[in-house]
């Protein structure tokens, strides 16, 4: 009997992206294992492995963004909020990029107290900060600083997490349109802006007493480069 049920392309896309993401995860693990078996004096080999690891991590992040943006489009972006230790969250992110950071001779400093906990979706915030860190490592000179602290104002308490680098800073066009919805023209020209839009969606998904999370970009900070900030209620 012939099955006339049409195939839902969105379901196929979701399944394929999941499969690709899992395969990339295994590939990244294999690259890290390979690096451990390459003699330290083979600098060119380590450099190529480092670049491969970085691009695989970036592609994996893009696939996660694609899947999350699709879920947002169909109003199914899942959020699971719980009480998490922020120091552990930042350490997990930094550890996942220690190889690329070491190869580039970029030090990553974290400023957060072990007592700091907050209600958030740890998986989504991990994805957000992971993508920011990937880009910061690309443009940093010698140092990155990740800071998490509680900020109080007239609207109550907020968790403020910043990622600072000593690079050349964000271009003006990013500072003026960092939260805009990417246009079809910009996407066709390769300037998607999806990373920042993705970050905005994740921050905005965190809500407490009619307050929603938000992101901001600036230049300067303690290292004179770009400063990415996310505030969660």
ABEGO torsion letter per residue (X at the ends): XBBABBBBAAAAAAAAAAAAAAAAAAAAAAAAAAAAABBAABAAAAAAAAAAAAAAAAAAAAAAAAAAAAAAAAGABBBBBBBBBAAAAAAAAAAAAAAAAAAAGBBBBBBBBAABBBBBBAAAAAAAAAAAAAAAAAABAABBBBBBBBBBBAAEBBBBBBBBBABAEBBAAAAAAAABBBBAAAAAAGBAGAAAAAAAAAAAABBBGGBBBBBBBBBEEAAGBBBBBBBBX
